[in-house]
Amino acid sequence: MVVYTEIIYALTVTALEVPSGILADKFGRKRVLAICGVLSAAEFALLFFASNFWMFALVVFLSGTGKALSSGSENALLYDSLLFDGRQEDFEKHLGRLSAIDFTGSVIAAVSGGILANYFNLEFNYILSFISMCFAFLVTVFLKEPPKQTLAKGETAGESETAAENETAGESETAGALQYASRALQVFKNNPLVFIYCLTGAVLGSCIIYLDEFWQIILDNIGVSVVFFGAVSAASLVLRIPGSLIAYKLKEKFSYRKILTCTICFCAVGYAAIFLANGLLCLVPMMLLFVVSGIADPLVSGFLHRHTESGIRATVESFSSLFLRVVSVGVGLIFGYVSSNISIFAGVLSFSFICAAYLAVFRIFGAEKPFS
């Protein structure tokens, strides 16, 4: 039944990923995030009273819907807010800091959740989560959504003027979902480098997702006691913070292509090192991979938004998230097949081959153009 709920969650997010981005672009990112806050609060309220499969199924459906609603809206609102103030070059810095706060919150929740559950009960955490979601909703209500920006012909989003978009109410009302989707896809078609960079984020992200999901089995295979799993989990989150914080600094010194090339190479070597270590030493490359994993996301997201017009920003980011989910299916099938038929370490080695193969693709099609 747990597997069924995971399937419901995955299908919900995949189905609503792009439609939610279109809704955010058409009706406002703040409104969509507010709806997400309500759904998140309802999710934990239902969890407190859940007593059968269908109630849990409804909870994961709401969770998946909230994930889809927030995935494109948050970054779109952040970038447009910075663009309105002429500070769009700081996007990676602020996104990295938000990611660092997110990871810190996850560590605090993981540690305190276990302690509170031990001294009170499991449901007490649901109550705290419900209160947190209500607070998050109130914060969302007080957010200010800036006017959408326009792009002059031939400009990138980073060079656009900060004048409000001159779009009539009639045009806004008649703009259909297919038009938003079509305009978003044109971004990837007209600028192949945006697609290549998003694909890079999807490949690297897919590999780290499965390392995240299966490191417990890796440690179990090498004889590490479950007692230490909590410490490793906390470390895997804390170590992502430096990468998120230094991403914008790297962008100031090196090109996107150089940074991403080095990241892909490091990942290919890192996954191979886990396989070769096949013991306690595998924790070293594993932790280093978590450090590096925090670098790519702010850079890829920043490049994406700099080459996207304001009116379709959330839709384009939703397509990028959809790429991640599609690629993760392929990576997961390879990893699952190899792990089941050989070993979990051989499965990790498959990530190295995937990264190495993708590096060749990236070097061929990832040549930077003058505007990048």
Secondary structure, DSSP 8 states (H G I E B T S, - for coil): -HHHHHHHHHHHHHHHHHHHHHHHHHH-HHHHHHHHHHHHHHHHHHHHH--SHHHHHHHHHHHHHHHHHHHHHHHHHHHHHHHHTT-GGGHHHHHHHHHHHHHHHHHHHHHHHHHHHHHS-HHHHHHHHHHHHHHHHHHHHT------B---TT--GGG----B----HHHHHH--HHHHHHHHHHHHHH-HHHHHHHHHHHHHHHHHHHHHHHHHHHHHHTT--GGGHHHHHHHHHHTHHHHHHHHHHHHHHS-HHHHHHHHHHHHHHHHHHHHHH-SGGGHHHHHHHHHHHHHHHHHHHHHHHHTS-GGGHHHHHHHHHHHHHHHHHHHHHHHHHHHHHT-HHHHHHHHHHHHHHHHHHHHHH----TT-
